[in-house]
Amino acid sequence: MKKNAFALAMVLWISAILMASTIYLISMYKKSVDNAKGLNDKLIAELKADSNIEKLKFYALTGKFQKNYINNNFFNFPTKLYLNNKNQYIDNNITFNLEAPGSMLSIYSTNSEIINKIVQSSTNTKIKYKDTYSDWIDLDSVTSLNGAENGFYSVSSLYKCSNIGVIQHPEELFLIKYFDELNNNQKRKIIHFFHYGIYSHLNPNTITQEFASSIMQLNEFDINELKALYNKDYTRYKNKLYLLLQKNGYTDAITSSSMSLYGTITVLYKNTLVKKEFNIMFKPAYNQPYTVYKNTLYTD
């Protein structure tokens, strides 16, 4: 009797172990399947983002740049894509945010006076940012009155001055003395004034009032006059804005339509969100129809 009870107990124990092992294997298999589905969803979302960026390139190349938008009759795309950094839905799960870099400055060719105006306007400070900016990019080791060369950075940080004549990315600014003391809100505001392409021309067709105010330090009368001209006489608006840009040291201002795009695309596929940032300069007269300066992927 005892032997039968022991045997039954062993059978039940072995059955329990087998059942637990089976449940564990099933849970692991389910987890593997879920991971595979998630990876597949991410891949599909990325492919959708890439394919719609390619469509956008064709849309812009064959479309017409207007004051605040691009116009084109393109299959499965809106007839107008606005350049105001607002959400524009391609369908329920795909969104573009677009700007024309003609309403921003190229970080590669911006001079110290403009940098100083932008940062002082964005921070409400009187710090001479242009001196540390000039020392950061110049080719020598001579320190300006309020500047900083390698001697300063060797004590306060692990890096040295760029000393290559240009800033390569807007966020590089915040490695520089005084710039590194700005808070995140101020940094975001400053970065919004710059794009990453090599072309420096401003486009008054797409320039924002905030930009004009920060760059040119316009008073309220000038701002209101620009607004009135924009609504009533766009040609006079462009001419006045052009002269104000020239007067304030930005000699590369032009009035032709922008042929470049800066923006992001967001794709939601099932539970996967993919966001890509891009900066595209179109060159229809060159062998290459366009150049992508930045294409960064974010995944949630």
Secondary structure in CASP SS format (residue, H / E / C, confidence):
PFRMAT SS
TARGET T0000
AUTHOR 0000-0000-0000
METHOD secondary structure of the structure
MODEL  1
M C 1.00
K H 1.00
K H 1.00
N H 1.00
A H 1.00
F H 1.00
A H 1.00
L H 1.00
A H 1.00
M H 1.00
V H 1.00
L H 1.00
W H 1.00
I H 1.00
S H 1.00
A H 1.00
I H 1.00
L H 1.00
M H 1.00
A H 1.00
S H 1.00
T H 1.00
I H 1.00
Y H 1.00
L H 1.00
I H 1.00
S H 1.00
M H 1.00
Y H 1.00
K H 1.00
K H 1.00
S H 1.00
V H 1.00
D H 1.00
N H 1.00
A H 1.00
K H 1.00
G H 1.00
L H 1.00
N H 1.00
D H 1.00
K H 1.00
L H 1.00
I H 1.00
A H 1.00
E H 1.00
L H 1.00
K H 1.00
A H 1.00
D H 1.00
S H 1.00
N H 1.00
I H 1.00
E H 1.00
K H 1.00
L H 1.00
K H 1.00
F H 1.00
Y H 1.00
A H 1.00
L H 1.00
T H 1.00
G C 1.00
K E 1.00
F E 1.00
Q C 1.00
K C 1.00
N C 1.00
Y E 1.00
I E 1.00
N E 1.00
N C 1.00
N C 1.00
F C 1.00
F C 1.00
N C 1.00
F C 1.00
P C 1.00
T C 1.00
K E 1.00
L E 1.00
Y E 1.00
L C 1.00
N E 1.00
N C 1.00
K C 1.00
N C 1.00
Q E 1.00
Y E 1.00
I E 1.00
D E 1.00
N C 1.00
N C 1.00
I E 1.00
T E 1.00
F E 1.00
N E 1.00
L E 1.00
E E 1.00
A C 1.00
P H 1.00
G H 1.00
S H 1.00
M C 1.00
L E 1.00
S E 1.00
I C 1.00
Y C 1.00
S C 1.00
T C 1.00
N C 1.00
S H 1.00
E H 1.00
I H 1.00
I H 1.00
N H 1.00
K H 1.00
I H 1.00
V H 1.00
Q H 1.00
S H 1.00
S H 1.00
T H 1.00
N C 1.00
T C 1.00
K C 1.00
I C 1.00
K C 1.00
Y H 1.00
K H 1.00
D H 1.00
T H 1.00
Y H 1.00
S H 1.00
D H 1.00
W H 1.00
I H 1.00
D C 1.00
L C 1.00
D C 1.00
S C 1.00
V C 1.00
T C 1.00
S C 1.00
L C 1.00
N C 1.00
G C 1.00
A C 1.00
E C 1.00
N H 1.00
G H 1.00
F H 1.00
Y H 1.00
S H 1.00
V H 1.00
S H 1.00
S C 1.00
L C 1.00
Y C 1.00
K C 1.00
C C 1.00
S C 1.00
N C 1.00
I C 1.00
G C 1.00
V C 1.00
I C 1.00
Q C 1.00
H C 1.00
P H 1.00
E H 1.00
E H 1.00
L H 1.00
F H 1.00
L H 1.00
I C 1.00
K C 1.00
Y C 1.00
F H 1.00
D H 1.00
E H 1.00
L C 1.00
N C 1.00
N H 1.00
N H 1.00
Q H 1.00
K H 1.00
R H 1.00
K H 1.00
I H 1.00
I H 1.00
H C 1.00
F C 1.00
F E 1.00
H E 1.00
Y C 1.00
G C 1.00
I C 1.00
Y C 1.00
S C 1.00
H C 1.00
L C 1.00
N C 1.00
P C 1.00
N C 1.00
T C 1.00
I C 1.00
T C 1.00
Q H 1.00
E H 1.00
F H 1.00
A H 1.00
S H 1.00
S H 1.00
I H 1.00
M H 1.00
Q C 1.00
L C 1.00
N C 1.00
E H 1.00
F H 1.00
D H 1.00
I H 1.00
N H 1.00
E H 1.00
L H 1.00
K H 1.00
A H 1.00
L H 1.00
Y H 1.00
N H 1.00
K H 1.00
D C 1.00
Y H 1.00
T H 1.00
R H 1.00
Y H 1.00
K H 1.00
N H 1.00
K H 1.00
L H 1.00
Y H 1.00
L H 1.00
L H 1.00
L H 1.00
Q H 1.00
K H 1.00
N C 1.00
G C 1.00
Y C 1.00
T C 1.00
D C 1.00
A C 1.00
I C 1.00
T C 1.00
S C 1.00
S C 1.00
S C 1.00
M C 1.00
S E 1.00
L E 1.00
Y E 1.00
G E 1.00
T E 1.00
I E 1.00
T E 1.00
V E 1.00
L E 1.00
Y E 1.00
K C 1.00
N C 1.00
T E 1.00
L E 1.00
V E 1.00
K E 1.00
K E 1.00
E E 1.00
F E 1.00
N E 1.00
I E 1.00
M E 1.00
F E 1.00
K C 1.00
P C 1.00
A C 1.00
Y C 1.00
N C 1.00
Q C 1.00
P C 1.00
Y E 1.00
T E 1.00
V E 1.00
Y E 1.00
K E 1.00
N E 1.00
T E 1.00
L E 1.00
Y E 1.00
T E 1.00
D C 1.00
END
